[in-house]
Amino acid sequence: MTDVTLVKGVRELSADDLDIGYTHRAQVSHGSSAPDAPMLHSDDPRLETILRLLRRFGGVIFSGPPGTGKSWLAGQVADKITEGDDSRRADIQFHASYQFEDFIEGYRPKSDGSGFEPRDGVFLRLVREANKHPDDDYVIVIDELSRADVGRVFGEALTYIERSKRGQTFVLPSGEQCSIPLNLHLIATMNPLDRGVDEVDAAFERRFAKVDMPPSRDLLEKLLDDNGFLDETVRRRFLGWFNKINARSVQTPAAAIGHAYFVNVVDPETLQEVWDYQLKYHVDRAFKYDPETRTEIINGWADIFAASADQEMPAPDETESA
């Protein structure tokens, strides 16, 4: 091996220094769990459909199991709407402790510790900005919508996010008047198995459009093609396994596995890593009370990498020469 000596004063640059590394991709993904995923093209039919729904409804909910690209698509659509201007966008994640005070308005401690002061939540801040700049589009992306008590979080605003009620004035608990403009768009994601889904459906069924995002073999095949996955035998068996476990999700909804789990799979080794560090735990949990099916799914995965009959048997000429 030849030693390489750097000339004094030469600066070493990492991939992230050049804005091409993982950190940069994670930043531009706006919270997507797949920062290496490709960008959404302007001519993608999904984009046209979602933009049309946003013009007709108070917002759009992407609903599907983990790994179907919900957060990625929400972030990509938001980027298109705001033309990449982060000042016109907010990304938040709901959780069990998320409250009206976080989202709309409430009292928060002063920075100097001298007491509390009223402070706008993320929603009200963007409402104010959107009202100031009616010619610009603003977006709020809510990840895991069903993880919070949506009725309590939205409060009075729940009524006025309807498209037909945009621009109408209502009064907040603080006594301040508010109106939600048409140029503020809401995009949300949720897992249909979350405990809060019934509350979301009841609150948003007339207000938001819902877009189902199930696991897709076609999108998975495209990912493998784009990643240059060349082992045809492993590929064929893996796609069969993918179909099989998602077919099981009809009886066991928690078993569904999205195609986005495999966004970084380029060869059999990286495919096996997805199983070792993610999927095997998913399978154990989904079939916790069905050990027979769990064993079947686990053995099916192992069969993906088993040597084919042709590989196991020696060629005729090799047998004769022996």
QUITA-V414069 format. One record per residue. PHI is phi in whole degrees, -180 to 180 (* if undefined). PSI is psi in radians with two decimals (* if undefined). OMEGA is omega in radians with two decimals (none if undefined). Layout:
BEGIN
PHI | PSI | OMEGA
PHI | PSI | OMEGA
END
This chain:
BEGIN
* | 2.34 | -3.13
-86 | 2.26 | 3.10
-76 | 2.43 | 3.12
-113 | 2.16 | 3.12
-109 | 2.14 | 3.13
-78 | 2.43 | 3.07
-65 | 2.45 | -3.12
-57 | 2.33 | 3.10
94 | -0.13 | 3.12
-75 | 2.32 | -3.11
-91 | 2.27 | 3.07
-86 | 2.31 | -3.12
-117 | 2.30 | 3.05
-91 | 3.00 | 3.11
-61 | -0.66 | -3.14
-71 | -0.51 | 3.05
-61 | -0.56 | -3.12
-92 | 0.14 | -3.14
61 | 0.61 | 3.08
-126 | 0.03 | -3.07
-88 | -3.03 | -3.07
-62 | -0.75 | -3.10
-60 | -0.77 | 3.14
-64 | -0.77 | -3.11
-65 | -0.62 | 3.11
-67 | -0.62 | 3.13
-68 | -0.79 | -3.09
-75 | -0.25 | 3.13
-80 | -0.21 | 3.12
53 | 0.91 | 3.01
90 | -0.01 | 3.09
-62 | 2.53 | 3.09
-79 | 0.02 | 3.13
-131 | 1.29 | -3.07
-65 | -0.29 | 3.11
-87 | -0.03 | -3.10
-65 | 2.62 | -3.14
-69 | 2.80 | 3.11
-75 | 2.69 | 3.10
-81 | 2.16 | -3.13
-76 | 2.62 | -3.10
-64 | -0.42 | -3.14
-95 | 0.17 | 3.12
-66 | 2.24 | -3.11
-61 | -0.47 | 3.10
-63 | -0.68 | -3.14
-63 | -0.80 | 3.13
-61 | -0.75 | -3.14
-63 | -0.80 | -3.09
-67 | -0.72 | 3.11
-63 | -0.64 | 3.11
-67 | -0.73 | 3.12
-65 | -0.67 | 3.13
-65 | -0.50 | 3.09
-77 | -0.36 | -3.08
-100 | -0.53 | -3.04
-119 | 2.98 | 3.14
-70 | -0.33 | 3.13
178 | -3.12 | -3.12
-131 | 2.37 | 3.06
-112 | 2.21 | 3.00
-94 | 2.09 | -3.06
-119 | 2.21 | 3.12
180 | 2.93 | 3.13
-70 | 2.98 | 3.13
-59 | 2.52 | 3.04
83 | 0.34 | 3.10
-105 | 0.14 | 3.03
84 | 0.38 | -3.10
-64 | -0.90 | -3.10
-65 | -0.69 | 3.11
-61 | -0.85 | -3.11
-65 | -0.71 | 3.10
-59 | -0.78 | 3.13
-66 | -0.69 | -3.14
-66 | -0.75 | 3.11
-63 | -0.73 | 3.11
-61 | -0.70 | 3.10
-61 | -0.73 | -3.14
-66 | -0.74 | -3.10
-65 | -0.72 | -3.07
-92 | 0.00 | -3.11
57 | 0.59 | 3.10
78 | 0.15 | -3.13
-88 | 1.79 | -3.07
-67 | -0.33 | 3.12
-71 | -0.24 | -3.14
-106 | 0.40 | -3.02
-148 | 2.58 | 3.03
-136 | 2.38 | 3.09
-117 | 2.14 | -3.13
-136 | 2.79 | 3.09
-126 | 2.17 | 3.09
-76 | 2.64 | 3.06
-154 | 3.09 | -3.00
-61 | -0.48 | -3.10
-95 | 0.00 | -3.10
-72 | 2.33 | -2.99
-130 | 2.99 | 3.06
-53 | -0.71 | -3.10
-64 | -0.51 | 3.10
-78 | -0.60 | -2.98
-95 | -0.76 | -3.05
-105 | -1.27 | 3.14
-161 | 2.73 | 3.11
178 | 3.11 | 3.13
-91 | 2.41 | 3.14
-133 | 2.65 | 3.13
-62 | 2.48 | 3.04
-72 | 2.67 | -3.09
-65 | -0.47 | -3.13
-90 | 0.03 | 3.09
76 | 0.26 | -3.07
-87 | 0.01 | -3.12
149 | -2.68 | -3.10
-121 | 2.75 | 3.12
-144 | 2.62 | 3.09
-68 | 2.47 | -3.10
-146 | 2.41 | 3.11
-71 | 2.46 | 2.98
-82 | 3.10 | -3.04
-61 | -0.67 | -3.13
-66 | -0.84 | -3.10
-66 | -0.60 | 3.09
-61 | -0.76 | -3.12
-74 | -0.56 | 3.04
-59 | -0.79 | -3.14
-62 | -0.77 | -3.12
-66 | -0.73 | -3.14
-65 | -0.64 | 3.08
-68 | -0.56 | 3.13
-73 | -0.51 | -3.04
-127 | 1.28 | -3.04
-66 | -0.29 | -3.14
-86 | -0.13 | 3.12
-107 | 2.60 | 3.09
-95 | 2.42 | 3.13
-122 | 2.65 | -3.06
-139 | 2.41 | 2.92
-115 | 2.16 | 3.09
-104 | 2.08 | -3.13
-110 | 1.94 | 3.08
-89 | 2.49 | 3.11
59 | 0.89 | -3.11
-54 | -0.65 | -3.04
-81 | 0.04 | -3.13
-84 | -0.21 | -3.12
-116 | 2.94 | 3.02
-81 | 1.63 | -2.95
-64 | -0.58 | 3.11
-62 | -0.74 | 3.14
-73 | -0.65 | -3.09
-67 | -0.77 | -3.10
-81 | -0.56 | -3.11
57 | -2.40 | -3.12
-61 | -0.49 | -3.08
-65 | -0.34 | -3.11
-59 | -0.67 | 3.13
-69 | -0.65 | -2.94
-94 | 0.07 | 2.99
-83 | -0.21 | 3.03
-58 | 2.48 | -3.10
-59 | -0.69 | -3.08
-71 | -0.28 | -3.11
-110 | 0.11 | 3.09
-64 | 2.45 | -3.14
89 | -0.24 | 3.09
-76 | 2.51 | -3.11
-89 | 2.37 | 3.03
-138 | 2.93 | -3.04
-109 | 2.24 | 3.09
-80 | 2.86 | 3.12
-56 | -0.48 | 3.12
-73 | -0.19 | -3.08
95 | -0.12 | -3.14
-80 | 2.50 | 3.10
-83 | 2.60 | -3.09
-148 | 2.61 | 2.99
-144 | 2.45 | -3.09
-97 | 2.07 | -3.05
-79 | 2.86 | -3.14
-70 | -0.38 | -3.08
-88 | 0.18 | 3.02
-105 | 2.08 | -3.07
-110 | 2.52 | 3.13
-119 | 2.23 | 3.08
-126 | 2.30 | -3.08
-134 | 2.76 | 3.04
-125 | 2.67 | 3.04
-160 | 2.67 | 3.04
-93 | 2.15 | -3.08
-64 | -0.16 | 3.12
-95 | -0.08 | 3.13
-63 | 2.63 | -3.10
-66 | -0.46 | -3.09
-89 | 0.14 | -3.06
-63 | -0.68 | -3.13
-61 | -0.70 | 3.12
-66 | -0.68 | 3.10
-64 | -0.82 | -3.14
-59 | -0.73 | -3.13
-67 | -0.65 | -3.07
-82 | -0.54 | -2.97
-114 | -0.04 | -3.01
-61 | -0.52 | 3.10
-95 | -0.19 | -2.98
-104 | -0.62 | -3.08
-116 | 2.64 | 2.93
-86 | 2.50 | 3.13
-113 | 2.25 | 3.14
-114 | 2.01 | 3.12
-75 | 2.38 | 3.11
-128 | 1.42 | -3.14
-81 | 2.91 | 3.01
-59 | 2.49 | -3.06
-129 | 2.07 | 3.06
-66 | -0.65 | -3.13
-62 | -0.77 | 3.12
-68 | -0.60 | 3.09
-65 | -0.76 | 3.11
-62 | -0.67 | 3.10
-65 | -0.71 | 3.08
-59 | -0.79 | -3.14
-64 | -0.69 | 3.09
-63 | -0.84 | -3.11
-63 | -0.55 | -3.12
-86 | -0.05 | 3.11
71 | 0.62 | 3.12
-72 | 1.95 | -2.93
-102 | -0.27 | -3.09
-78 | 1.74 | -3.02
-68 | -0.62 | -3.13
-66 | -0.87 | 3.11
-63 | -0.72 | -3.13
-60 | -0.84 | -3.11
-63 | -0.77 | 3.14
-67 | -0.70 | 3.14
-64 | -0.76 | 3.12
-63 | -0.63 | 3.06
-64 | -0.73 | 3.09
-63 | -0.73 | 3.12
-60 | -0.79 | 3.09
-62 | -0.71 | -3.05
-67 | -0.83 | -3.08
-69 | -0.60 | 3.11
-74 | -0.45 | 3.01
-68 | -0.59 | 3.09
-65 | -0.42 | -3.09
-68 | -0.19 | 3.06
-64 | -0.75 | 3.09
-89 | -0.49 | -3.12
-127 | 1.47 | -3.03
-55 | -0.54 | -3.12
-68 | -0.19 | -3.10
-79 | -0.28 | -3.04
-57 | 2.37 | 3.13
-125 | 2.18 | -3.10
-81 | 2.74 | -3.14
-67 | -0.46 | -3.07
-69 | -0.24 | 3.02
-57 | -0.46 | -2.96
-109 | 0.40 | -3.06
-64 | -0.45 | -3.12
-107 | 0.22 | -3.13
-80 | 2.15 | -3.12
-122 | -0.25 | -3.10
-161 | 3.03 | -3.14
-57 | -0.58 | -3.12
-65 | -0.81 | 3.14
-71 | -0.50 | 3.05
-65 | -0.77 | 3.13
-63 | -0.59 | 3.13
-64 | -0.62 | 3.08
-61 | -0.70 | 3.09
-67 | -0.85 | -3.04
-61 | -0.65 | -2.99
-110 | -0.08 | 3.13
-138 | -1.08 | -2.90
-69 | -0.61 | -3.09
-64 | -0.55 | 3.09
-72 | -0.64 | 3.08
-62 | -0.81 | -3.13
-64 | -0.76 | 3.11
-59 | -0.73 | -3.11
-72 | -0.76 | -3.07
-65 | -0.65 | -3.08
-112 | 0.60 | -3.11
-57 | -0.64 | -3.10
-106 | 0.28 | 3.11
-137 | 1.24 | -3.05
-61 | -0.52 | -3.14
-65 | -0.81 | 3.12
-69 | -0.65 | 3.11
-59 | -0.80 | 3.12
-62 | -0.70 | 3.12
-61 | -0.76 | -3.12
-68 | -0.72 | 3.13
-65 | -0.79 | 3.11
-65 | -0.62 | 3.10
-62 | -0.66 | 3.09
-66 | -0.76 | 3.13
-60 | -0.61 | -3.13
-66 | -0.39 | 3.12
-58 | -0.64 | -3.03
-102 | 0.01 | 3.13
-66 | 2.55 | 3.11
-64 | 2.45 | 3.11
-73 | 2.88 | -3.13
-59 | -0.68 | -3.12
-66 | -0.62 | -3.13
-74 | -0.57 | -3.09
-76 | -0.60 | -3.10
-87 | 2.35 | 3.08
-69 | 2.63 | 3.12
-67 | 2.63 | -3.08
-54 | -0.76 | -3.08
-67 | -0.55 | 3.11
-67 | -0.65 | 3.12
-65 | -0.77 | -3.11
-65 | -0.69 | -3.11
-69 | -0.47 | 3.12
-69 | * | none
END
